[in-house]
Amino acid sequence: MLPEVKFGTRGLNCFKNDRNADLERLNKTLKSRHHIVIDGGYGKLKGKTFRISNMGDETDATIATLIEAARRFLRRARDVTEA
């Protein structure tokens, strides 16, 4: 369902949600706390993938903020699941 790496693009990255994270909740958290929005997939891939744009106004700093915020969210979600 996902294309080979050679067909990728530098402006948009698509990631498989192999941790089954609640992408809708992740997106709401990122938006409310950091003013960052990701795409939670659409069609058959909704909830199974998420996309992050690294073009336009994005900088190394904004991408680093997104990555760290997503890490914290996933860490908390894992801790709740394991409790």
PyMOL Python script that loads the backbone (N, CA, C, O; Angstrom):
from pymol import cmd

cmd.read_pdbstr("""\
ATOM      1  N   MET A   1       0.804  -1.179   0.000  1.00  0.00           N
ATOM      2  CA  MET A   1       0.000   0.000   0.000  1.00  0.00           C
ATOM      3  C   MET A   1       0.860   1.261   0.000  1.00  0.00           C
ATOM      4  O   MET A   1       0.428   2.296  -0.508  1.00  0.00           O
ATOM      5  N   LEU A   2       2.064   1.194   0.557  1.00  0.00           N
ATOM      6  CA  LEU A   2       2.966   2.336   0.564  1.00  0.00           C
ATOM      7  C   LEU A   2       3.979   2.177  -0.566  1.00  0.00           C
ATOM      8  O   LEU A   2       4.403   1.058  -0.855  1.00  0.00           O
ATOM      9  N   PRO A   3       4.373   3.274  -1.207  1.00  0.00           N
ATOM     10  CA  PRO A   3       5.296   3.181  -2.340  1.00  0.00           C
ATOM     11  C   PRO A   3       6.716   2.842  -1.893  1.00  0.00           C
ATOM     12  O   PRO A   3       7.064   2.966  -0.719  1.00  0.00           O
ATOM     13  N   GLU A   4       7.519   2.415  -2.853  1.00  0.00           N
ATOM     14  CA  GLU A   4       8.928   2.160  -2.585  1.00  0.00           C
ATOM     15  C   GLU A   4       9.614   3.478  -2.250  1.00  0.00           C
ATOM     16  O   GLU A   4       9.171   4.545  -2.676  1.00  0.00           O
ATOM     17  N   VAL A   5      10.696   3.396  -1.487  1.00  0.00           N
ATOM     18  CA  VAL A   5      11.425   4.586  -1.049  1.00  0.00           C
ATOM     19  C   VAL A   5      11.860   5.443  -2.233  1.00  0.00           C
ATOM     20  O   VAL A   5      11.863   6.670  -2.129  1.00  0.00           O
ATOM     21  N   LYS A   6      12.224   4.831  -3.349  1.00  0.00           N
ATOM     22  CA  LYS A   6      12.713   5.604  -4.500  1.00  0.00           C
ATOM     23  C   LYS A   6      11.658   6.563  -5.054  1.00  0.00           C
ATOM     24  O   LYS A   6      11.996   7.466  -5.819  1.00  0.00           O
ATOM     25  N   PHE A   7      10.390   6.385  -4.683  1.00  0.00           N
ATOM     26  CA  PHE A   7       9.325   7.275  -5.147  1.00  0.00           C
ATOM     27  C   PHE A   7       9.001   8.365  -4.124  1.00  0.00           C
ATOM     28  O   PHE A   7       8.013   9.084  -4.271  1.00  0.00           O
ATOM     29  N   GLY A   8       9.822   8.484  -3.103  1.00  0.00           N
ATOM     30  CA  GLY A   8       9.577   9.452  -2.038  1.00  0.00           C
ATOM     31  C   GLY A   8       9.785  10.892  -2.481  1.00  0.00           C
ATOM     32  O   GLY A   8      10.221  11.166  -3.600  1.00  0.00           O
ATOM     33  N   THR A   9       9.463  11.793  -1.581  1.00  0.00           N
ATOM     34  CA  THR A   9       9.622  13.219  -1.821  1.00  0.00           C
ATOM     35  C   THR A   9      10.341  13.847  -0.636  1.00  0.00           C
ATOM     36  O   THR A   9      10.297  13.315   0.474  1.00  0.00           O
ATOM     37  N   ARG A  10      10.995  14.962  -0.863  1.00  0.00           N
ATOM     38  CA  ARG A  10      11.707  15.646   0.218  1.00  0.00           C
ATOM     39  C   ARG A  10      10.807  16.605   0.985  1.00  0.00           C
ATOM     40  O   ARG A  10      11.175  17.047   2.073  1.00  0.00           O
ATOM     41  N   GLY A  11       9.654  16.932   0.452  1.00  0.00           N
ATOM     42  CA  GLY A  11       8.785  17.930   1.072  1.00  0.00           C
ATOM     43  C   GLY A  11       7.715  17.375   1.982  1.00  0.00           C
ATOM     44  O   GLY A  11       7.083  18.124   2.726  1.00  0.00           O
ATOM     45  N   LEU A  12       7.501  16.063   1.933  1.00  0.00           N
ATOM     46  CA  LEU A  12       6.446  15.448   2.735  1.00  0.00           C
ATOM     47  C   LEU A  12       6.901  14.055   3.130  1.00  0.00           C
ATOM     48  O   LEU A  12       7.372  13.287   2.291  1.00  0.00           O
ATOM     49  N   ASN A  13       6.762  13.734   4.395  1.00  0.00           N
ATOM     50  CA  ASN A  13       7.146  12.418   4.888  1.00  0.00           C
ATOM     51  C   ASN A  13       5.917  11.702   5.418  1.00  0.00           C
ATOM     52  O   ASN A  13       5.104  12.286   6.135  1.00  0.00           O
ATOM     53  N   CYS A  14       5.790  10.439   5.060  1.00  0.00           N
ATOM     54  CA  CYS A  14       4.668   9.627   5.514  1.00  0.00           C
ATOM     55  C   CYS A  14       5.223   8.510   6.396  1.00  0.00           C
ATOM     56  O   CYS A  14       6.167   7.816   6.017  1.00  0.00           O
ATOM     57  N   PHE A  15       4.632   8.348   7.563  1.00  0.00           N
ATOM     58  CA  PHE A  15       5.098   7.361   8.525  1.00  0.00           C
ATOM     59  C   PHE A  15       3.991   6.364   8.832  1.00  0.00           C
ATOM     60  O   PHE A  15       2.822   6.729   8.955  1.00  0.00           O
ATOM     61  N   LYS A  16       4.377   5.107   8.952  1.00  0.00           N
ATOM     62  CA  LYS A  16       3.431   4.058   9.318  1.00  0.00           C
ATOM     63  C   LYS A  16       3.183   4.133  10.824  1.00  0.00           C
ATOM     64  O   LYS A  16       4.129   4.260  11.601  1.00  0.00           O
ATOM     65  N   ASN A  17       1.949   4.058  11.231  1.00  0.00           N
ATOM     66  CA  ASN A  17       1.569   4.108  12.644  1.00  0.00           C
ATOM     67  C   ASN A  17       1.661   2.703  13.227  1.00  0.00           C
ATOM     68  O   ASN A  17       0.644   2.102  13.571  1.00  0.00           O
ATOM     69  N   ASP A  18       2.876   2.184  13.336  1.00  0.00           N
ATOM     70  CA  ASP A  18       3.043   0.808  13.800  1.00  0.00           C
ATOM     71  C   ASP A  18       2.896   0.661  15.315  1.00  0.00           C
ATOM     72  O   ASP A  18       2.939  -0.456  15.831  1.00  0.00           O
ATOM     73  N   ARG A  19       2.724   1.770  16.029  1.00  0.00           N
ATOM     74  CA  ARG A  19       2.463   1.712  17.473  1.00  0.00           C
ATOM     75  C   ARG A  19       0.971   1.834  17.774  1.00  0.00           C
ATOM     76  O   ARG A  19       0.556   1.818  18.933  1.00  0.00           O
ATOM     77  N   ASN A  20       0.178   1.955  16.721  1.00  0.00           N
ATOM     78  CA  ASN A  20      -1.272   2.131  16.869  1.00  0.00           C
ATOM     79  C   ASN A  20      -1.626   3.301  17.788  1.00  0.00           C
ATOM     80  O   ASN A  20      -2.551   3.216  18.595  1.00  0.00           O
ATOM     81  N   ALA A  21      -0.881   4.383  17.651  1.00  0.00           N
ATOM     82  CA  ALA A  21      -1.150   5.590  18.441  1.00  0.00           C
ATOM     83  C   ALA A  21      -2.475   6.199  18.006  1.00  0.00           C
ATOM     84  O   ALA A  21      -2.893   6.056  16.857  1.00  0.00           O
ATOM     85  N   ASP A  22      -3.117   6.869  18.927  1.00  0.00           N
ATOM     86  CA  ASP A  22      -4.355   7.585  18.635  1.00  0.00           C
ATOM     87  C   ASP A  22      -3.965   8.877  17.913  1.00  0.00           C
ATOM     88  O   ASP A  22      -3.704   9.896  18.554  1.00  0.00           O
ATOM     89  N   LEU A  23      -3.927   8.831  16.589  1.00  0.00           N
ATOM     90  CA  LEU A  23      -3.452   9.965  15.801  1.00  0.00           C
ATOM     91  C   LEU A  23      -4.355  11.179  15.920  1.00  0.00           C
ATOM     92  O   LEU A  23      -3.888  12.315  15.845  1.00  0.00           O
ATOM     93  N   GLU A  24      -5.636  10.945  16.104  1.00  0.00           N
ATOM     94  CA  GLU A  24      -6.554  12.073  16.274  1.00  0.00           C
ATOM     95  C   GLU A  24      -6.229  12.816  17.573  1.00  0.00           C
ATOM     96  O   GLU A  24      -6.206  14.047  17.606  1.00  0.00           O
ATOM     97  N   ARG A  25      -5.981  12.065  18.625  1.00  0.00           N
ATOM     98  CA  ARG A  25      -5.618  12.676  19.904  1.00  0.00           C
ATOM     99  C   ARG A  25      -4.239  13.335  19.828  1.00  0.00           C
ATOM    100  O   ARG A  25      -4.032  14.414  20.383  1.00  0.00           O
ATOM    101  N   LEU A  26      -3.297  12.682  19.139  1.00  0.00           N
ATOM    102  CA  LEU A  26      -1.969  13.264  18.943  1.00  0.00           C
ATOM    103  C   LEU A  26      -2.086  14.604  18.235  1.00  0.00           C
ATOM    104  O   LEU A  26      -1.478  15.589  18.655  1.00  0.00           O
ATOM    105  N   ASN A  27      -2.861  14.643  17.168  1.00  0.00           N
ATOM    106  CA  ASN A  27      -3.015  15.875  16.399  1.00  0.00           C
ATOM    107  C   ASN A  27      -3.648  16.976  17.250  1.00  0.00           C
ATOM    108  O   ASN A  27      -3.216  18.128  17.195  1.00  0.00           O
ATOM    109  N   LYS A  28      -4.664  16.630  18.032  1.00  0.00           N
ATOM    110  CA  LYS A  28      -5.308  17.623  18.908  1.00  0.00           C
ATOM    111  C   LYS A  28      -4.325  18.154  19.948  1.00  0.00           C
ATOM    112  O   LYS A  28      -4.307  19.350  20.240  1.00  0.00           O
ATOM    113  N   THR A  29      -3.510  17.264  20.502  1.00  0.00           N
ATOM    114  CA  THR A  29      -2.510  17.670  21.492  1.00  0.00           C
ATOM    115  C   THR A  29      -1.466  18.579  20.862  1.00  0.00           C
ATOM    116  O   THR A  29      -1.127  19.619  21.426  1.00  0.00           O
ATOM    117  N   LEU A  30      -0.956  18.195  19.700  1.00  0.00           N
ATOM    118  CA  LEU A  30       0.043  19.020  19.015  1.00  0.00           C
ATOM    119  C   LEU A  30      -0.519  20.391  18.672  1.00  0.00           C
ATOM    120  O   LEU A  30       0.164  21.406  18.808  1.00  0.00           O
ATOM    121  N   LYS A  31      -1.762  20.409  18.230  1.00  0.00           N
ATOM    122  CA  LYS A  31      -2.381  21.677  17.832  1.00  0.00           C
ATOM    123  C   LYS A  31      -2.606  22.587  19.040  1.00  0.00           C
ATOM    124  O   LYS A  31      -2.278  23.772  18.994  1.00  0.00           O
ATOM    125  N   SER A  32      -3.159  22.040  20.112  1.00  0.00           N
ATOM    126  CA  SER A  32      -3.498  22.887  21.264  1.00  0.00           C
ATOM    127  C   SER A  32      -2.269  23.341  22.052  1.00  0.00           C
ATOM    128  O   SER A  32      -2.248  24.457  22.571  1.00  0.00           O
ATOM    129  N   ARG A  33      -1.260  22.499  22.145  1.00  0.00           N
ATOM    130  CA  ARG A  33      -0.094  22.846  22.967  1.00  0.00           C
ATOM    131  C   ARG A  33       1.038  23.504  22.185  1.00  0.00           C
ATOM    132  O   ARG A  33       1.809  24.288  22.739  1.00  0.00           O
ATOM    133  N   HIS A  34       1.136  23.180  20.891  1.00  0.00           N
ATOM    134  CA  HIS A  34       2.305  23.643  20.126  1.00  0.00           C
ATOM    135  C   HIS A  34       1.950  24.355  18.824  1.00  0.00           C
ATOM    136  O   HIS A  34       2.838  24.811  18.103  1.00  0.00           O
ATOM    137  N   HIS A  35       0.666  24.452  18.522  1.00  0.00           N
ATOM    138  CA  HIS A  35       0.210  25.073  17.265  1.00  0.00           C
ATOM    139  C   HIS A  35       0.806  24.362  16.042  1.00  0.00           C
ATOM    140  O   HIS A  35       1.160  24.994  15.047  1.00  0.00           O
ATOM    141  N   ILE A  36       0.906  23.035  16.148  1.00  0.00           N
ATOM    142  CA  ILE A  36       1.438  22.187  15.079  1.00  0.00           C
ATOM    143  C   ILE A  36       0.331  21.240  14.647  1.00  0.00           C
ATOM    144  O   ILE A  36      -0.400  20.711  15.483  1.00  0.00           O
ATOM    145  N   VAL A  37       0.206  21.026  13.343  1.00  0.00           N
ATOM    146  CA  VAL A  37      -0.807  20.116  12.819  1.00  0.00           C
ATOM    147  C   VAL A  37      -0.128  19.089  11.922  1.00  0.00           C
ATOM    148  O   VAL A  37       0.682  19.439  11.064  1.00  0.00           O
ATOM    149  N   ILE A  38      -0.467  17.821  12.127  1.00  0.00           N
ATOM    150  CA  ILE A  38      -0.016  16.758  11.238  1.00  0.00           C
ATOM    151  C   ILE A  38      -1.240  16.195  10.539  1.00  0.00           C
ATOM    152  O   ILE A  38      -2.373  16.478  10.929  1.00  0.00           O
ATOM    153  N   ASP A  39      -1.011  15.408   9.517  1.00  0.00           N
ATOM    154  CA  ASP A  39      -2.115  14.771   8.807  1.00  0.00           C
ATOM    155  C   ASP A  39      -2.195  13.321   9.259  1.00  0.00           C
ATOM    156  O   ASP A  39      -1.201  12.597   9.208  1.00  0.00           O
ATOM    157  N   GLY A  40      -3.369  12.896   9.700  1.00  0.00           N
ATOM    158  CA  GLY A  40      -3.565  11.544  10.215  1.00  0.00           C
ATOM    159  C   GLY A  40      -3.934  10.519   9.169  1.00  0.00           C
ATOM    160  O   GLY A  40      -4.525   9.490   9.493  1.00  0.00           O
ATOM    161  N   GLY A  41      -3.596  10.783   7.914  1.00  0.00           N
ATOM    162  CA  GLY A  41      -3.930   9.862   6.840  1.00  0.00           C
ATOM    163  C   GLY A  41      -5.352  10.078   6.362  1.00  0.00           C
ATOM    164  O   GLY A  41      -6.142  10.764   7.010  1.00  0.00           O
ATOM    165  N   TYR A  42      -5.664   9.498   5.247  1.00  0.00           N
ATOM    166  CA  TYR A  42      -7.016   9.611   4.702  1.00  0.00           C
ATOM    167  C   TYR A  42      -7.337   8.344   3.932  1.00  0.00           C
ATOM    168  O   TYR A  42      -6.453   7.562   3.580  1.00  0.00           O
ATOM    169  N   GLY A  43      -8.610   8.165   3.683  1.00  0.00           N
ATOM    170  CA  GLY A  43      -9.047   6.973   2.959  1.00  0.00           C
ATOM    171  C   GLY A  43      -8.658   5.704   3.702  1.00  0.00           C
ATOM    172  O   GLY A  43      -8.827   5.614   4.918  1.00  0.00           O
ATOM    173  N   LYS A  44      -8.142   4.736   2.977  1.00  0.00           N
ATOM    174  CA  LYS A  44      -7.762   3.449   3.569  1.00  0.00           C
ATOM    175  C   LYS A  44      -6.612   3.574   4.567  1.00  0.00           C
ATOM    176  O   LYS A  44      -6.421   2.695   5.408  1.00  0.00           O
ATOM    177  N   LEU A  45      -5.847   4.663   4.475  1.00  0.00           N
ATOM    178  CA  LEU A  45      -4.694   4.841   5.356  1.00  0.00           C
ATOM    179  C   LEU A  45      -4.995   5.667   6.605  1.00  0.00           C
ATOM    180  O   LEU A  45      -4.106   5.879   7.430  1.00  0.00           O
ATOM    181  N   LYS A  46      -6.224   6.131   6.756  1.00  0.00           N
ATOM    182  CA  LYS A  46      -6.578   6.957   7.921  1.00  0.00           C
ATOM    183  C   LYS A  46      -6.317   6.176   9.206  1.00  0.00           C
ATOM    184  O   LYS A  46      -6.816   5.064   9.381  1.00  0.00           O
ATOM    185  N   GLY A  47      -5.540   6.764  10.091  1.00  0.00           N
ATOM    186  CA  GLY A  47      -5.193   6.125  11.350  1.00  0.00           C
ATOM    187  C   GLY A  47      -4.040   5.141  11.249  1.00  0.00           C
ATOM    188  O   GLY A  47      -3.470   4.753  12.269  1.00  0.00           O
ATOM    189  N   LYS A  48      -3.688   4.729  10.037  1.00  0.00           N
ATOM    190  CA  LYS A  48      -2.595   3.774   9.837  1.00  0.00           C
ATOM    191  C   LYS A  48      -1.287   4.472   9.491  1.00  0.00           C
ATOM    192  O   LYS A  48      -0.208   3.897   9.637  1.00  0.00           O
ATOM    193  N   THR A  49      -1.390   5.714   9.033  1.00  0.00           N
ATOM    194  CA  THR A  49      -0.211   6.501   8.688  1.00  0.00           C
ATOM    195  C   THR A  49      -0.416   7.932   9.158  1.00  0.00           C
ATOM    196  O   THR A  49      -1.537   8.348   9.450  1.00  0.00           O
ATOM    197  N   PHE A  50       0.666   8.670   9.228  1.00  0.00           N
ATOM    198  CA  PHE A  50       0.560  10.114   9.440  1.00  0.00           C
ATOM    199  C   PHE A  50       1.631  10.786   8.594  1.00  0.00           C
ATOM    200  O   PHE A  50       2.688  10.218   8.322  1.00  0.00           O
ATOM    201  N   ARG A  51       1.326  12.002   8.190  1.00  0.00           N
ATOM    202  CA  ARG A  51       2.226  12.727   7.295  1.00  0.00           C
ATOM    203  C   ARG A  51       2.697  14.013   7.955  1.00  0.00           C
ATOM    204  O   ARG A  51       1.948  14.701   8.649  1.00  0.00           O
ATOM    205  N   ILE A  52       3.962  14.308   7.713  1.00  0.00           N
ATOM    206  CA  ILE A  52       4.572  15.530   8.223  1.00  0.00           C
ATOM    207  C   ILE A  52       5.195  16.267   7.050  1.00  0.00           C
ATOM    208  O   ILE A  52       6.006  15.715   6.307  1.00  0.00           O
ATOM    209  N   SER A  53       4.802  17.513   6.901  1.00  0.00           N
ATOM    210  CA  SER A  53       5.367  18.365   5.856  1.00  0.00           C
ATOM    211  C   SER A  53       6.630  19.023   6.390  1.00  0.00           C
ATOM    212  O   SER A  53       6.658  19.495   7.527  1.00  0.00           O
ATOM    213  N   ASN A  54       7.665  19.054   5.578  1.00  0.00           N
ATOM    214  CA  ASN A  54       8.873  19.778   5.964  1.00  0.00           C
ATOM    215  C   ASN A  54       9.247  20.785   4.876  1.00  0.00           C
ATOM    216  O   ASN A  54      10.416  20.961   4.534  1.00  0.00           O
ATOM    217  N   MET A  55       8.212  21.434   4.347  1.00  0.00           N
ATOM    218  CA  MET A  55       8.444  22.447   3.319  1.00  0.00           C
ATOM    219  C   MET A  55       7.789  23.756   3.743  1.00  0.00           C
ATOM    220  O   MET A  55       7.130  23.817   4.781  1.00  0.00           O
ATOM    221  N   GLY A  56       7.965  24.775   2.959  1.00  0.00           N
ATOM    222  CA  GLY A  56       7.357  26.064   3.277  1.00  0.00           C
ATOM    223  C   GLY A  56       8.066  26.744   4.425  1.00  0.00           C
ATOM    224  O   GLY A  56       9.279  26.951   4.379  1.00  0.00           O
ATOM    225  N   ASP A  57       7.314  27.094   5.456  1.00  0.00           N
ATOM    226  CA  ASP A  57       7.863  27.839   6.594  1.00  0.00           C
ATOM    227  C   ASP A  57       8.558  26.952   7.624  1.00  0.00           C
ATOM    228  O   ASP A  57       9.037  27.457   8.639  1.00  0.00           O
ATOM    229  N   GLU A  58       8.624  25.663   7.391  1.00  0.00           N
ATOM    230  CA  GLU A  58       9.232  24.767   8.379  1.00  0.00           C
ATOM    231  C   GLU A  58      10.741  24.979   8.446  1.00  0.00           C
ATOM    232  O   GLU A  58      11.403  25.213   7.435  1.00  0.00           O
ATOM    233  N   THR A  59      11.256  24.890   9.654  1.00  0.00           N
ATOM    234  CA  THR A  59      12.692  25.026   9.895  1.00  0.00           C
ATOM    235  C   THR A  59      13.159  23.826  10.704  1.00  0.00           C
ATOM    236  O   THR A  59      12.347  23.022  11.164  1.00  0.00           O
ATOM    237  N   ASP A  60      14.460  23.710  10.874  1.00  0.00           N
ATOM    238  CA  ASP A  60      14.978  22.644  11.732  1.00  0.00           C
ATOM    239  C   ASP A  60      14.375  22.751  13.131  1.00  0.00           C
ATOM    240  O   ASP A  60      14.076  21.738  13.764  1.00  0.00           O
ATOM    241  N   ALA A  61      14.199  23.978  13.605  1.00  0.00           N
ATOM    242  CA  ALA A  61      13.646  24.191  14.951  1.00  0.00           C
ATOM    243  C   ALA A  61      12.189  23.742  15.044  1.00  0.00           C
ATOM    244  O   ALA A  61      11.810  23.113  16.032  1.00  0.00           O
ATOM    245  N   THR A  62      11.364  24.046  14.042  1.00  0.00           N
ATOM    246  CA  THR A  62       9.952  23.642  14.114  1.00  0.00           C
ATOM    247  C   THR A  62       9.815  22.129  13.997  1.00  0.00           C
ATOM    248  O   THR A  62       8.962  21.528  14.650  1.00  0.00           O
ATOM    249  N   ILE A  63      10.647  21.517  13.172  1.00  0.00           N
ATOM    250  CA  ILE A  63      10.612  20.051  13.041  1.00  0.00           C
ATOM    251  C   ILE A  63      11.085  19.410  14.344  1.00  0.00           C
ATOM    252  O   ILE A  63      10.507  18.417  14.787  1.00  0.00           O
ATOM    253  N   ALA A  64      12.132  19.964  14.964  1.00  0.00           N
ATOM    254  CA  ALA A  64      12.623  19.434  16.243  1.00  0.00           C
ATOM    255  C   ALA A  64      11.547  19.542  17.321  1.00  0.00           C
ATOM    256  O   ALA A  64      11.389  18.628  18.130  1.00  0.00           O
ATOM    257  N   THR A  65      10.809  20.648  17.339  1.00  0.00           N
ATOM    258  CA  THR A  65       9.710  20.819  18.294  1.00  0.00           C
ATOM    259  C   THR A  65       8.648  19.755  18.073  1.00  0.00           C
ATOM    260  O   THR A  65       8.162  19.151  19.029  1.00  0.00           O
ATOM    261  N   LEU A  66       8.289  19.523  16.825  1.00  0.00           N
ATOM    262  CA  LEU A  66       7.297  18.500  16.496  1.00  0.00           C
ATOM    263  C   LEU A  66       7.757  17.121  16.943  1.00  0.00           C
ATOM    264  O   LEU A  66       6.997  16.383  17.571  1.00  0.00           O
ATOM    265  N   ILE A  67       8.989  16.774  16.624  1.00  0.00           N
ATOM    266  CA  ILE A  67       9.504  15.445  16.978  1.00  0.00           C
ATOM    267  C   ILE A  67       9.507  15.255  18.491  1.00  0.00           C
ATOM    268  O   ILE A  67       9.083  14.209  18.983  1.00  0.00           O
ATOM    269  N   GLU A  68       9.975  16.245  19.224  1.00  0.00           N
ATOM    270  CA  GLU A  68      10.019  16.123  20.687  1.00  0.00           C
ATOM    271  C   GLU A  68       8.614  16.045  21.279  1.00  0.00           C
ATOM    272  O   GLU A  68       8.372  15.252  22.189  1.00  0.00           O
ATOM    273  N   ALA A  69       7.696  16.849  20.781  1.00  0.00           N
ATOM    274  CA  ALA A  69       6.315  16.815  21.276  1.00  0.00           C
ATOM    275  C   ALA A  69       5.671  15.461  20.983  1.00  0.00           C
ATOM    276  O   ALA A  69       4.966  14.918  21.833  1.00  0.00           O
ATOM    277  N   ALA A  70       5.903  14.919  19.806  1.00  0.00           N
ATOM    278  CA  ALA A  70       5.353  13.605  19.452  1.00  0.00           C
ATOM    279  C   ALA A  70       5.962  12.521  20.334  1.00  0.00           C
ATOM    280  O   ALA A  70       5.258  11.614  20.778  1.00  0.00           O
ATOM    281  N   ARG A  71       7.268  12.608  20.590  1.00  0.00           N
ATOM    282  CA  ARG A  71       7.924  11.640  21.486  1.00  0.00           C
ATOM    283  C   ARG A  71       7.284  11.651  22.874  1.00  0.00           C
ATOM    284  O   ARG A  71       6.979  10.600  23.438  1.00  0.00           O
ATOM    285  N   ARG A  72       7.086  12.850  23.414  1.00  0.00           N
ATOM    286  CA  ARG A  72       6.472  12.958  24.748  1.00  0.00           C
ATOM    287  C   ARG A  72       5.070  12.352  24.750  1.00  0.00           C
ATOM    288  O   ARG A  72       4.702  11.627  25.674  1.00  0.00           O
ATOM    289  N   PHE A  73       4.289  12.652  23.706  1.00  0.00           N
ATOM    290  CA  PHE A  73       2.933  12.110  23.603  1.00  0.00           C
ATOM    291  C   PHE A  73       2.984  10.585  23.570  1.00  0.00           C
ATOM    292  O   PHE A  73       2.253   9.926  24.311  1.00  0.00           O
ATOM    293  N   LEU A  74       3.837  10.020  22.721  1.00  0.00           N
ATOM    294  CA  LEU A  74       3.922   8.565  22.582  1.00  0.00           C
ATOM    295  C   LEU A  74       4.428   7.916  23.865  1.00  0.00           C
ATOM    296  O   LEU A  74       3.969   6.838  24.240  1.00  0.00           O
ATOM    297  N   ARG A  75       5.364   8.563  24.532  1.00  0.00           N
ATOM    298  CA  ARG A  75       5.880   8.042  25.795  1.00  0.00           C
ATOM    299  C   ARG A  75       4.777   7.994  26.849  1.00  0.00           C
ATOM    300  O   ARG A  75       4.632   6.995  27.554  1.00  0.00           O
ATOM    301  N   ARG A  76       3.998   9.076  26.958  1.00  0.00           N
ATOM    302  CA  ARG A  76       2.887   9.103  27.923  1.00  0.00           C
ATOM    303  C   ARG A  76       1.839   8.053  27.569  1.00  0.00           C
ATOM    304  O   ARG A  76       1.315   7.375  28.453  1.00  0.00           O
ATOM    305  N   ALA A  77       1.533   7.917  26.283  1.00  0.00           N
ATOM    306  CA  ALA A  77       0.538   6.927  25.848  1.00  0.00           C
ATOM    307  C   ALA A  77       1.017   5.520  26.184  1.00  0.00           C
ATOM    308  O   ALA A  77       0.226   4.681  26.614  1.00  0.00           O
ATOM    309  N   ARG A  78       2.305   5.258  25.990  1.00  0.00           N
ATOM    310  CA  ARG A  78       2.865   3.942  26.308  1.00  0.00           C
ATOM    311  C   ARG A  78       2.804   3.693  27.811  1.00  0.00           C
ATOM    312  O   ARG A  78       2.434   2.603  28.245  1.00  0.00           O
ATOM    313  N   ASP A  79       3.169   4.705  28.610  1.00  0.00           N
ATOM    314  CA  ASP A  79       3.151   4.554  30.068  1.00  0.00           C
ATOM    315  C   ASP A  79       1.746   4.263  30.579  1.00  0.00           C
ATOM    316  O   ASP A  79       1.576   3.449  31.487  1.00  0.00           O
ATOM    317  N   VAL A  80       0.736   4.918  30.009  1.00  0.00           N
ATOM    318  CA  VAL A  80      -0.657   4.690  30.409  1.00  0.00           C
ATOM    319  C   VAL A  80      -1.077   3.275  30.043  1.00  0.00           C
ATOM    320  O   VAL A  80      -1.753   2.603  30.823  1.00  0.00           O
ATOM    321  N   THR A  81      -0.678   2.819  28.852  1.00  0.00           N
ATOM    322  CA  THR A  81      -1.044   1.482  28.380  1.00  0.00           C
ATOM    323  C   THR A  81      -0.405   0.404  29.246  1.00  0.00           C
ATOM    324  O   THR A  81      -1.027  -0.617  29.537  1.00  0.00           O
ATOM    325  N   GLU A  82       0.847   0.637  29.658  1.00  0.00           N
ATOM    326  CA  GLU A  82       1.571  -0.363  30.443  1.00  0.00           C
ATOM    327  C   GLU A  82       1.179  -0.356  31.914  1.00  0.00           C
ATOM    328  O   GLU A  82       1.484  -1.308  32.633  1.00  0.00           O
ATOM    329  N   ALA A  83       0.519   0.683  32.370  1.00  0.00           N
ATOM    330  CA  ALA A  83       0.161   0.793  33.802  1.00  0.00           C
ATOM    331  C   ALA A  83      -0.928  -0.183  34.184  1.00  0.00           C
ATOM    332  O   ALA A  83      -1.344  -0.223  35.342  1.00  0.00           O
TER     333      ALA A  83
END
""", "prot")
cmd.dss("prot")
cmd.show_as("cartoon", "prot")
cmd.util.cbc("prot")
cmd.orient("prot")
